[in-house]
Amino acid sequence: MSGTSIQNAIRRLRFERGEMTQQALADACGVTRQTIIALEAGRYAPSLELGFRIADALGVRIEEVFQWSRAP
């Protein structure tokens, strides 16, 4: 499997917020750092609840974090 059709801007948004670490974001969202790593790499699509937690921790709307690409 080559990933997911959900793209994200987590890494960019972390760095725009004072270079927030993966661990800090993971702690704020109640997940492991490995989960954040997998999300940033596009290997994992989050649950809707986790998507909202990530957006909240980054201080943005969920649409600013995640984008869905329809498969051709």
mmCIF file of the N, C-alpha and C atoms, coordinates in Angstrom:
data_MODEL
# 
_entry.id   MODEL 
# 
loop_
_atom_site.group_PDB 
_atom_site.id 
_atom_site.type_symbol 
_atom_site.label_atom_id 
_atom_site.label_alt_id 
_atom_site.label_comp_id 
_atom_site.label_asym_id 
_atom_site.label_entity_id 
_atom_site.label_seq_id 
_atom_site.pdbx_PDB_ins_code 
_atom_site.Cartn_x 
_atom_site.Cartn_y 
_atom_site.Cartn_z 
_atom_site.occupancy 
_atom_site.B_iso_or_equiv 
_atom_site.pdbx_formal_charge 
_atom_site.auth_seq_id 
_atom_site.auth_comp_id 
_atom_site.auth_asym_id 
_atom_site.auth_atom_id 
_atom_site.pdbx_PDB_model_num 
ATOM 1   N N  . MET A 1 1  ? 0.844   -1.181 0.000   1.00 0.00 ? 1  MET A N  1 
ATOM 2   C CA . MET A 1 1  ? 0.000   0.000  0.000   1.00 0.00 ? 1  MET A CA 1 
ATOM 3   C C  . MET A 1 1  ? 0.886   1.240  0.000   1.00 0.00 ? 1  MET A C  1 
ATOM 4   N N  . SER A 1 2  ? 0.593   2.186  -0.852  1.00 0.00 ? 2  SER A N  1 
ATOM 5   C CA . SER A 1 2  ? 1.461   3.345  -1.027  1.00 0.00 ? 2  SER A CA 1 
ATOM 6   C C  . SER A 1 2  ? 1.040   4.561  -0.224  1.00 0.00 ? 2  SER A C  1 
ATOM 7   N N  . GLY A 1 3  ? 0.104   4.439  0.657   1.00 0.00 ? 3  GLY A N  1 
ATOM 8   C CA . GLY A 1 3  ? -0.306  5.568  1.463   1.00 0.00 ? 3  GLY A CA 1 
ATOM 9   C C  . GLY A 1 3  ? -1.795  5.777  1.416   1.00 0.00 ? 3  GLY A C  1 
ATOM 10  N N  . THR A 1 4  ? -2.188  6.997  1.608   1.00 0.00 ? 4  THR A N  1 
ATOM 11  C CA . THR A 1 4  ? -3.593  7.346  1.704   1.00 0.00 ? 4  THR A CA 1 
ATOM 12  C C  . THR A 1 4  ? -3.924  8.489  0.764   1.00 0.00 ? 4  THR A C  1 
ATOM 13  N N  . SER A 1 5  ? -5.193  8.652  0.445   1.00 0.00 ? 5  SER A N  1 
ATOM 14  C CA . SER A 1 5  ? -5.600  9.756  -0.426  1.00 0.00 ? 5  SER A CA 1 
ATOM 15  C C  . SER A 1 5  ? -5.818  11.045 0.363   1.00 0.00 ? 5  SER A C  1 
ATOM 16  N N  . ILE A 1 6  ? -5.523  11.018 1.640   1.00 0.00 ? 6  ILE A N  1 
ATOM 17  C CA . ILE A 1 6  ? -5.626  12.216 2.481   1.00 0.00 ? 6  ILE A CA 1 
ATOM 18  C C  . ILE A 1 6  ? -4.234  12.822 2.621   1.00 0.00 ? 6  ILE A C  1 
ATOM 19  N N  . GLN A 1 7  ? -4.095  14.047 2.142   1.00 0.00 ? 7  GLN A N  1 
ATOM 20  C CA . GLN A 1 7  ? -2.840  14.793 2.262   1.00 0.00 ? 7  GLN A CA 1 
ATOM 21  C C  . GLN A 1 7  ? -2.943  15.688 3.497   1.00 0.00 ? 7  GLN A C  1 
ATOM 22  N N  . ASN A 1 8  ? -1.789  16.073 4.048   1.00 0.00 ? 8  ASN A N  1 
ATOM 23  C CA . ASN A 1 8  ? -1.845  16.959 5.211   1.00 0.00 ? 8  ASN A CA 1 
ATOM 24  C C  . ASN A 1 8  ? -0.691  17.948 5.212   1.00 0.00 ? 8  ASN A C  1 
ATOM 25  N N  . ALA A 1 9  ? -0.877  18.986 6.001   1.00 0.00 ? 9  ALA A N  1 
ATOM 26  C CA . ALA A 1 9  ? 0.126   20.040 6.138   1.00 0.00 ? 9  ALA A CA 1 
ATOM 27  C C  . ALA A 1 9  ? 0.638   20.102 7.570   1.00 0.00 ? 9  ALA A C  1 
ATOM 28  N N  . ILE A 1 10 ? 0.647   18.972 8.247   1.00 0.00 ? 10 ILE A N  1 
ATOM 29  C CA . ILE A 1 10 ? 1.022   18.950 9.660   1.00 0.00 ? 10 ILE A CA 1 
ATOM 30  C C  . ILE A 1 10 ? 2.434   19.482 9.866   1.00 0.00 ? 10 ILE A C  1 
ATOM 31  N N  . ARG A 1 11 ? 3.380   18.978 9.104   1.00 0.00 ? 11 ARG A N  1 
ATOM 32  C CA . ARG A 1 11 ? 4.781   19.391 9.290   1.00 0.00 ? 11 ARG A CA 1 
ATOM 33  C C  . ARG A 1 11 ? 4.935   20.902 9.104   1.00 0.00 ? 11 ARG A C  1 
ATOM 34  N N  . ARG A 1 12 ? 4.374   21.430 8.022   1.00 0.00 ? 12 ARG A N  1 
ATOM 35  C CA . ARG A 1 12 ? 4.473   22.879 7.766   1.00 0.00 ? 12 ARG A CA 1 
ATOM 36  C C  . ARG A 1 12 ? 3.842   23.673 8.895   1.00 0.00 ? 12 ARG A C  1 
ATOM 37  N N  . LEU A 1 13 ? 2.659   23.255 9.325   1.00 0.00 ? 13 LEU A N  1 
ATOM 38  C CA . LEU A 1 13 ? 1.958   23.972 10.386  1.00 0.00 ? 13 LEU A CA 1 
ATOM 39  C C  . LEU A 1 13 ? 2.708   23.895 11.715  1.00 0.00 ? 13 LEU A C  1 
ATOM 40  N N  . ARG A 1 14 ? 3.341   22.770 11.996  1.00 0.00 ? 14 ARG A N  1 
ATOM 41  C CA . ARG A 1 14 ? 4.152   22.662 13.221  1.00 0.00 ? 14 ARG A CA 1 
ATOM 42  C C  . ARG A 1 14 ? 5.267   23.696 13.213  1.00 0.00 ? 14 ARG A C  1 
ATOM 43  N N  . PHE A 1 15 ? 5.949   23.806 12.064  1.00 0.00 ? 15 PHE A N  1 
ATOM 44  C CA . PHE A 1 15 ? 7.071   24.735 11.986  1.00 0.00 ? 15 PHE A CA 1 
ATOM 45  C C  . PHE A 1 15 ? 6.617   26.191 11.997  1.00 0.00 ? 15 PHE A C  1 
ATOM 46  N N  . GLU A 1 16 ? 5.437   26.462 11.491  1.00 0.00 ? 16 GLU A N  1 
ATOM 47  C CA . GLU A 1 16 ? 4.904   27.822 11.535  1.00 0.00 ? 16 GLU A CA 1 
ATOM 48  C C  . GLU A 1 16 ? 4.504   28.221 12.954  1.00 0.00 ? 16 GLU A C  1 
ATOM 49  N N  . ARG A 1 17 ? 4.379   27.272 13.825  1.00 0.00 ? 17 ARG A N  1 
ATOM 50  C CA . ARG A 1 17 ? 4.005   27.522 15.218  1.00 0.00 ? 17 ARG A CA 1 
ATOM 51  C C  . ARG A 1 17 ? 5.209   27.353 16.142  1.00 0.00 ? 17 ARG A C  1 
ATOM 52  N N  . GLY A 1 18 ? 6.278   28.006 15.795  1.00 0.00 ? 18 GLY A N  1 
ATOM 53  C CA . GLY A 1 18 ? 7.463   27.995 16.645  1.00 0.00 ? 18 GLY A CA 1 
ATOM 54  C C  . GLY A 1 18 ? 8.199   26.679 16.664  1.00 0.00 ? 18 GLY A C  1 
ATOM 55  N N  . GLU A 1 19 ? 8.162   25.965 15.542  1.00 0.00 ? 19 GLU A N  1 
ATOM 56  C CA . GLU A 1 19 ? 8.836   24.686 15.416  1.00 0.00 ? 19 GLU A CA 1 
ATOM 57  C C  . GLU A 1 19 ? 8.375   23.703 16.488  1.00 0.00 ? 19 GLU A C  1 
ATOM 58  N N  . MET A 1 20 ? 7.065   23.584 16.643  1.00 0.00 ? 20 MET A N  1 
ATOM 59  C CA . MET A 1 20 ? 6.476   22.615 17.559  1.00 0.00 ? 20 MET A CA 1 
ATOM 60  C C  . MET A 1 20 ? 7.025   21.229 17.224  1.00 0.00 ? 20 MET A C  1 
ATOM 61  N N  . THR A 1 21 ? 7.443   20.494 18.225  1.00 0.00 ? 21 THR A N  1 
ATOM 62  C CA . THR A 1 21 ? 7.988   19.165 17.969  1.00 0.00 ? 21 THR A CA 1 
ATOM 63  C C  . THR A 1 21 ? 6.878   18.154 17.717  1.00 0.00 ? 21 THR A C  1 
ATOM 64  N N  . GLN A 1 22 ? 7.262   17.058 17.097  1.00 0.00 ? 22 GLN A N  1 
ATOM 65  C CA . GLN A 1 22 ? 6.312   15.965 16.899  1.00 0.00 ? 22 GLN A CA 1 
ATOM 66  C C  . GLN A 1 22 ? 5.806   15.469 18.247  1.00 0.00 ? 22 GLN A C  1 
ATOM 67  N N  . GLN A 1 23 ? 6.701   15.403 19.225  1.00 0.00 ? 23 GLN A N  1 
ATOM 68  C CA . GLN A 1 23 ? 6.304   14.923 20.549  1.00 0.00 ? 23 GLN A CA 1 
ATOM 69  C C  . GLN A 1 23 ? 5.319   15.872 21.214  1.00 0.00 ? 23 GLN A C  1 
ATOM 70  N N  . ALA A 1 24 ? 5.538   17.173 21.080  1.00 0.00 ? 24 ALA A N  1 
ATOM 71  C CA . ALA A 1 24 ? 4.620   18.145 21.672  1.00 0.00 ? 24 ALA A CA 1 
ATOM 72  C C  . ALA A 1 24 ? 3.227   18.022 21.050  1.00 0.00 ? 24 ALA A C  1 
ATOM 73  N N  . LEU A 1 25 ? 3.176   17.852 19.741  1.00 0.00 ? 25 LEU A N  1 
ATOM 74  C CA . LEU A 1 25 ? 1.891   17.685 19.065  1.00 0.00 ? 25 LEU A CA 1 
ATOM 75  C C  . LEU A 1 25 ? 1.237   16.377 19.499  1.00 0.00 ? 25 LEU A C  1 
ATOM 76  N N  . ALA A 1 26 ? 2.022   15.309 19.562  1.00 0.00 ? 26 ALA A N  1 
ATOM 77  C CA . ALA A 1 26 ? 1.502   14.016 19.995  1.00 0.00 ? 26 ALA A CA 1 
ATOM 78  C C  . ALA A 1 26 ? 0.919   14.110 21.401  1.00 0.00 ? 26 ALA A C  1 
ATOM 79  N N  . ASP A 1 27 ? 1.639   14.761 22.309  1.00 0.00 ? 27 ASP A N  1 
ATOM 80  C CA . ASP A 1 27 ? 1.155   14.915 23.687  1.00 0.00 ? 27 ASP A CA 1 
ATOM 81  C C  . ASP A 1 27 ? -0.142  15.706 23.726  1.00 0.00 ? 27 ASP A C  1 
ATOM 82  N N  . ALA A 1 28 ? -0.232  16.761 22.924  1.00 0.00 ? 28 ALA A N  1 
ATOM 83  C CA . ALA A 1 28 ? -1.432  17.603 22.893  1.00 0.00 ? 28 ALA A CA 1 
ATOM 84  C C  . ALA A 1 28 ? -2.641  16.842 22.353  1.00 0.00 ? 28 ALA A C  1 
ATOM 85  N N  . CYS A 1 29 ? -2.376  15.837 21.521  1.00 0.00 ? 29 CYS A N  1 
ATOM 86  C CA . CYS A 1 29 ? -3.458  15.091 20.873  1.00 0.00 ? 29 CYS A CA 1 
ATOM 87  C C  . CYS A 1 29 ? -3.735  13.741 21.524  1.00 0.00 ? 29 CYS A C  1 
ATOM 88  N N  . GLY A 1 30 ? -2.904  13.345 22.471  1.00 0.00 ? 30 GLY A N  1 
ATOM 89  C CA . GLY A 1 30 ? -3.107  12.072 23.144  1.00 0.00 ? 30 GLY A CA 1 
ATOM 90  C C  . GLY A 1 30 ? -2.725  10.860 22.309  1.00 0.00 ? 30 GLY A C  1 
ATOM 91  N N  . VAL A 1 31 ? -1.707  11.022 21.453  1.00 0.00 ? 31 VAL A N  1 
ATOM 92  C CA . VAL A 1 31 ? -1.225  9.909  20.636  1.00 0.00 ? 31 VAL A CA 1 
ATOM 93  C C  . VAL A 1 31 ? 0.293   9.804  20.800  1.00 0.00 ? 31 VAL A C  1 
ATOM 94  N N  . THR A 1 32 ? 0.885   8.811  20.154  1.00 0.00 ? 32 THR A N  1 
ATOM 95  C CA . THR A 1 32 ? 2.332   8.658  20.223  1.00 0.00 ? 32 THR A CA 1 
ATOM 96  C C  . THR A 1 32 ? 3.016   9.489  19.138  1.00 0.00 ? 32 THR A C  1 
ATOM 97  N N  . ARG A 1 33 ? 4.293   9.727  19.347  1.00 0.00 ? 33 ARG A N  1 
ATOM 98  C CA . ARG A 1 33 ? 5.087   10.430 18.343  1.00 0.00 ? 33 ARG A CA 1 
ATOM 99  C C  . ARG A 1 33 ? 5.107   9.634  17.042  1.00 0.00 ? 33 ARG A C  1 
ATOM 100 N N  . GLN A 1 34 ? 5.110   8.309  17.136  1.00 0.00 ? 34 GLN A N  1 
ATOM 101 C CA . GLN A 1 34 ? 5.116   7.467  15.947  1.00 0.00 ? 34 GLN A CA 1 
ATOM 102 C C  . GLN A 1 34 ? 3.853   7.693  15.107  1.00 0.00 ? 34 GLN A C  1 
ATOM 103 N N  . THR A 1 35 ? 2.727   7.988  15.758  1.00 0.00 ? 35 THR A N  1 
ATOM 104 C CA . THR A 1 35 ? 1.498   8.296  15.025  1.00 0.00 ? 35 THR A CA 1 
ATOM 105 C C  . THR A 1 35 ? 1.667   9.574  14.219  1.00 0.00 ? 35 THR A C  1 
ATOM 106 N N  . ILE A 1 36 ? 2.259   10.593 14.823  1.00 0.00 ? 36 ILE A N  1 
ATOM 107 C CA . ILE A 1 36 ? 2.493   11.861 14.114  1.00 0.00 ? 36 ILE A CA 1 
ATOM 108 C C  . ILE A 1 36 ? 3.450   11.639 12.944  1.00 0.00 ? 36 ILE A C  1 
ATOM 109 N N  . ILE A 1 37 ? 4.484   10.825 13.158  1.00 0.00 ? 37 ILE A N  1 
ATOM 110 C CA . ILE A 1 37 ? 5.433   10.520 12.087  1.00 0.00 ? 37 ILE A CA 1 
ATOM 111 C C  . ILE A 1 37 ? 4.709   9.863  10.916  1.00 0.00 ? 37 ILE A C  1 
ATOM 112 N N  . ALA A 1 38 ? 3.865   8.866  11.200  1.00 0.00 ? 38 ALA A N  1 
ATOM 113 C CA . ALA A 1 38 ? 3.124   8.163  10.148  1.00 0.00 ? 38 ALA A CA 1 
ATOM 114 C C  . ALA A 1 38 ? 2.169   9.096  9.425   1.00 0.00 ? 38 ALA A C  1 
ATOM 115 N N  . LEU A 1 39 ? 1.522   9.997  10.157  1.00 0.00 ? 39 LEU A N  1 
ATOM 116 C CA . LEU A 1 39 ? 0.611   10.962 9.540   1.00 0.00 ? 39 LEU A CA 1 
ATOM 117 C C  . LEU A 1 39 ? 1.368   11.885 8.601   1.00 0.00 ? 39 LEU A C  1 
ATOM 118 N N  . GLU A 1 40 ? 2.471   12.450 9.069   1.00 0.00 ? 40 GLU A N  1 
ATOM 119 C CA . GLU A 1 40 ? 3.250   13.378 8.244   1.00 0.00 ? 40 GLU A CA 1 
ATOM 120 C C  . GLU A 1 40 ? 3.779   12.705 6.990   1.00 0.00 ? 40 GLU A C  1 
ATOM 121 N N  . ALA A 1 41 ? 4.101   11.422 7.081   1.00 0.00 ? 41 ALA A N  1 
ATOM 122 C CA . ALA A 1 41 ? 4.629   10.682 5.935   1.00 0.00 ? 41 ALA A CA 1 
ATOM 123 C C  . ALA A 1 41 ? 3.524   10.229 4.991   1.00 0.00 ? 41 ALA A C  1 
ATOM 124 N N  . GLY A 1 42 ? 2.270   10.418 5.370   1.00 0.00 ? 42 GLY A N  1 
ATOM 125 C CA . GLY A 1 42 ? 1.160   10.010 4.521   1.00 0.00 ? 42 GLY A CA 1 
ATOM 126 C C  . GLY A 1 42 ? 0.889   8.521  4.545   1.00 0.00 ? 42 GLY A C  1 
ATOM 127 N N  . ARG A 1 43 ? 1.392   7.836  5.563   1.00 0.00 ? 43 ARG A N  1 
ATOM 128 C CA . ARG A 1 43 ? 1.189   6.394  5.673   1.00 0.00 ? 43 ARG A CA 1 
ATOM 129 C C  . ARG A 1 43 ? -0.046  6.031  6.493   1.00 0.00 ? 43 ARG A C  1 
ATOM 130 N N  . TYR A 1 44 ? -0.691  7.046  7.059   1.00 0.00 ? 44 TYR A N  1 
ATOM 131 C CA . TYR A 1 44 ? -1.800  6.793  7.970   1.00 0.00 ? 44 TYR A CA 1 
ATOM 132 C C  . TYR A 1 44 ? -2.819  7.914  7.839   1.00 0.00 ? 44 TYR A C  1 
ATOM 133 N N  . ALA A 1 45 ? -4.086  7.546  7.729   1.00 0.00 ? 45 ALA A N  1 
ATOM 134 C CA . ALA A 1 45 ? -5.174  8.532  7.712   1.00 0.00 ? 45 ALA A CA 1 
ATOM 135 C C  . ALA A 1 45 ? -5.797  8.559  9.104   1.00 0.00 ? 45 ALA A C  1 
ATOM 136 N N  . PRO A 1 46 ? -5.897  9.712  9.722   1.00 0.00 ? 46 PRO A N  1 
ATOM 137 C CA . PRO A 1 46 ? -6.405  9.775  11.086  1.00 0.00 ? 46 PRO A CA 1 
ATOM 138 C C  . PRO A 1 46 ? -7.917  9.575  11.147  1.00 0.00 ? 46 PRO A C  1 
ATOM 139 N N  . SER A 1 47 ? -8.378  9.213  12.332  1.00 0.00 ? 47 SER A N  1 
ATOM 140 C CA . SER A 1 47 ? -9.821  9.203  12.564  1.00 0.00 ? 47 SER A CA 1 
ATOM 141 C C  . SER A 1 47 ? -10.294 10.659 12.516  1.00 0.00 ? 47 SER A C  1 
ATOM 142 N N  . LEU A 1 48 ? -11.566 10.836 12.371  1.00 0.00 ? 48 LEU A N  1 
ATOM 143 C CA . LEU A 1 48 ? -12.126 12.188 12.349  1.00 0.00 ? 48 LEU A CA 1 
ATOM 144 C C  . LEU A 1 48 ? -11.830 12.904 13.667  1.00 0.00 ? 48 LEU A C  1 
ATOM 145 N N  . GLU A 1 49 ? -11.979 12.186 14.768  1.00 0.00 ? 49 GLU A N  1 
ATOM 146 C CA . GLU A 1 49 ? -11.705 12.790 16.077  1.00 0.00 ? 49 GLU A CA 1 
ATOM 147 C C  . GLU A 1 49 ? -10.255 13.235 16.186  1.00 0.00 ? 49 GLU A C  1 
ATOM 148 N N  . LEU A 1 50 ? -9.317  12.391 15.772  1.00 0.00 ? 50 LEU A N  1 
ATOM 149 C CA . LEU A 1 50 ? -7.906  12.769 15.831  1.00 0.00 ? 50 LEU A CA 1 
ATOM 150 C C  . LEU A 1 50 ? -7.624  13.941 14.895  1.00 0.00 ? 50 LEU A C  1 
ATOM 151 N N  . GLY A 1 51 ? -8.244  13.960 13.744  1.00 0.00 ? 51 GLY A N  1 
ATOM 152 C CA . GLY A 1 51 ? -8.077  15.095 12.837  1.00 0.00 ? 51 GLY A CA 1 
ATOM 153 C C  . GLY A 1 51 ? -8.470  16.405 13.499  1.00 0.00 ? 51 GLY A C  1 
ATOM 154 N N  . PHE A 1 52 ? -9.589  16.392 14.204  1.00 0.00 ? 52 PHE A N  1 
ATOM 155 C CA . PHE A 1 52 ? -10.022 17.601 14.910  1.00 0.00 ? 52 PHE A CA 1 
ATOM 156 C C  . PHE A 1 52 ? -9.080  17.943 16.061  1.00 0.00 ? 52 PHE A C  1 
ATOM 157 N N  . ARG A 1 53 ? -8.577  16.937 16.759  1.00 0.00 ? 53 ARG A N  1 
ATOM 158 C CA . ARG A 1 53 ? -7.625  17.199 17.853  1.00 0.00 ? 53 ARG A CA 1 
ATOM 159 C C  . ARG A 1 53 ? -6.355  17.851 17.322  1.00 0.00 ? 53 ARG A C  1 
ATOM 160 N N  . ILE A 1 54 ? -5.868  17.349 16.183  1.00 0.00 ? 54 ILE A N  1 
ATOM 161 C CA . ILE A 1 54 ? -4.656  17.912 15.582  1.00 0.00 ? 54 ILE A CA 1 
ATOM 162 C C  . ILE A 1 54 ? -4.896  19.361 15.170  1.00 0.00 ? 54 ILE A C  1 
ATOM 163 N N  . ALA A 1 55 ? -6.004  19.617 14.505  1.00 0.00 ? 55 ALA A N  1 
ATOM 164 C CA . ALA A 1 55 ? -6.325  20.982 14.084  1.00 0.00 ? 55 ALA A CA 1 
ATOM 165 C C  . ALA A 1 55 ? -6.416  21.908 15.295  1.00 0.00 ? 55 ALA A C  1 
ATOM 166 N N  . ASP A 1 56 ? -7.065  21.436 16.345  1.00 0.00 ? 56 ASP A N  1 
ATOM 167 C CA . ASP A 1 56 ? -7.200  22.245 17.559  1.00 0.00 ? 56 ASP A CA 1 
ATOM 168 C C  . ASP A 1 56 ? -5.833  22.540 18.175  1.00 0.00 ? 56 ASP A C  1 
ATOM 169 N N  . ALA A 1 57 ? -4.982  21.533 18.246  1.00 0.00 ? 57 ALA A N  1 
ATOM 170 C CA . ALA A 1 57 ? -3.645  21.722 18.824  1.00 0.00 ? 57 ALA A CA 1 
ATOM 171 C C  . ALA A 1 57 ? -2.812  22.699 18.003  1.00 0.00 ? 57 ALA A C  1 
ATOM 172 N N  . LEU A 1 58 ? -3.051  22.732 16.692  1.00 0.00 ? 58 LEU A N  1 
ATOM 173 C CA . LEU A 1 58 ? -2.320  23.643 15.815  1.00 0.00 ? 58 LEU A CA 1 
ATOM 174 C C  . LEU A 1 58 ? -3.000  25.007 15.683  1.00 0.00 ? 58 LEU A C  1 
ATOM 175 N N  . GLY A 1 59 ? -4.201  25.128 16.237  1.00 0.00 ? 59 GLY A N  1 
ATOM 176 C CA . GLY A 1 59 ? -4.907  26.406 16.223  1.00 0.00 ? 59 GLY A CA 1 
ATOM 177 C C  . GLY A 1 59 ? -5.483  26.793 14.877  1.00 0.00 ? 59 GLY A C  1 
ATOM 178 N N  . VAL A 1 60 ? -5.858  25.784 14.075  1.00 0.00 ? 60 VAL A N  1 
ATOM 179 C CA . VAL A 1 60 ? -6.412  26.051 12.746  1.00 0.00 ? 60 VAL A CA 1 
ATOM 180 C C  . VAL A 1 60 ? -7.656  25.198 12.520  1.00 0.00 ? 60 VAL A C  1 
ATOM 181 N N  . ARG A 1 61 ? -8.354  25.472 11.408  1.00 0.00 ? 61 ARG A N  1 
ATOM 182 C CA . ARG A 1 61 ? -9.512  24.657 11.023  1.00 0.00 ? 61 ARG A CA 1 
ATOM 183 C C  . ARG A 1 61 ? -9.017  23.349 10.414  1.00 0.00 ? 61 ARG A C  1 
ATOM 184 N N  . ILE A 1 62 ? -9.795  22.321 10.527  1.00 0.00 ? 62 ILE A N  1 
ATOM 185 C CA . ILE A 1 62 ? -9.397  21.007 10.028  1.00 0.00 ? 62 ILE A CA 1 
ATOM 186 C C  . ILE A 1 62 ? -9.066  21.044 8.539   1.00 0.00 ? 62 ILE A C  1 
ATOM 187 N N  . GLU A 1 63 ? -9.767  21.902 7.775   1.00 0.00 ? 63 GLU A N  1 
ATOM 188 C CA . GLU A 1 63 ? -9.520  22.007 6.333   1.00 0.00 ? 63 GLU A CA 1 
ATOM 189 C C  . GLU A 1 63 ? -8.136  22.569 6.022   1.00 0.00 ? 63 GLU A C  1 
ATOM 190 N N  . GLU A 1 64 ? -7.539  23.274 6.972   1.00 0.00 ? 64 GLU A N  1 
ATOM 191 C CA . GLU A 1 64 ? -6.200  23.803 6.770   1.00 0.00 ? 64 GLU A CA 1 
ATOM 192 C C  . GLU A 1 64 ? -5.135  22.740 6.996   1.00 0.00 ? 64 GLU A C  1 
ATOM 193 N N  . VAL A 1 65 ? -5.501  21.668 7.685   1.00 0.00 ? 65 VAL A N  1 
ATOM 194 C CA . VAL A 1 65 ? -4.560  20.594 7.983   1.00 0.00 ? 65 VAL A CA 1 
ATOM 195 C C  . VAL A 1 65 ? -4.662  19.466 6.964   1.00 0.00 ? 65 VAL A C  1 
ATOM 196 N N  . PHE A 1 66 ? -5.886  19.065 6.629   1.00 0.00 ? 66 PHE A N  1 
ATOM 197 C CA . PHE A 1 66 ? -6.099  17.887 5.790   1.00 0.00 ? 66 PHE A CA 1 
ATOM 198 C C  . PHE A 1 66 ? -6.825  18.228 4.495   1.00 0.00 ? 66 PHE A C  1 
ATOM 199 N N  . GLN A 1 67 ? -6.388  17.574 3.419   1.00 0.00 ? 67 GLN A N  1 
ATOM 200 C CA . GLN A 1 67 ? -7.036  17.697 2.126   1.00 0.00 ? 67 GLN A CA 1 
ATOM 201 C C  . GLN A 1 67 ? -7.231  16.281 1.587   1.00 0.00 ? 67 GLN A C  1 
ATOM 202 N N  . TRP A 1 68 ? -8.378  16.066 0.960   1.00 0.00 ? 68 TRP A N  1 
ATOM 203 C CA . TRP A 1 68 ? -8.687  14.757 0.398   1.00 0.00 ? 68 TRP A CA 1 
ATOM 204 C C  . TRP A 1 68 ? -8.538  14.812 -1.106  1.00 0.00 ? 68 TRP A C  1 
ATOM 205 N N  . SER A 1 69 ? -7.835  13.832 -1.669  1.00 0.00 ? 69 SER A N  1 
ATOM 206 C CA . SER A 1 69 ? -7.675  13.732 -3.123  1.00 0.00 ? 69 SER A CA 1 
ATOM 207 C C  . SER A 1 69 ? -8.452  12.544 -3.624  1.00 0.00 ? 69 SER A C  1 
ATOM 208 N N  . ARG A 1 70 ? -9.384  12.815 -4.499  1.00 0.00 ? 70 ARG A N  1 
ATOM 209 C CA . ARG A 1 70 ? -10.179 11.734 -5.093  1.00 0.00 ? 70 ARG A CA 1 
ATOM 210 C C  . ARG A 1 70 ? -9.292  10.911 -6.005  1.00 0.00 ? 70 ARG A C  1 
ATOM 211 N N  . ALA A 1 71 ? -9.385  9.597  -5.878  1.00 0.00 ? 71 ALA A N  1 
ATOM 212 C CA . ALA A 1 71 ? -8.589  8.705  -6.731  1.00 0.00 ? 71 ALA A CA 1 
ATOM 213 C C  . ALA A 1 71 ? -9.075  8.816  -8.182  1.00 0.00 ? 71 ALA A C  1 
ATOM 214 N N  . PRO A 1 72 ? -8.146  8.747  -9.144  1.00 0.00 ? 72 PRO A N  1 
ATOM 215 C CA . PRO A 1 72 ? -8.539  8.875  -10.561 1.00 0.00 ? 72 PRO A CA 1 
ATOM 216 C C  . PRO A 1 72 ? -9.368  7.712  -11.051 1.00 0.00 ? 72 PRO A C  1 
# 
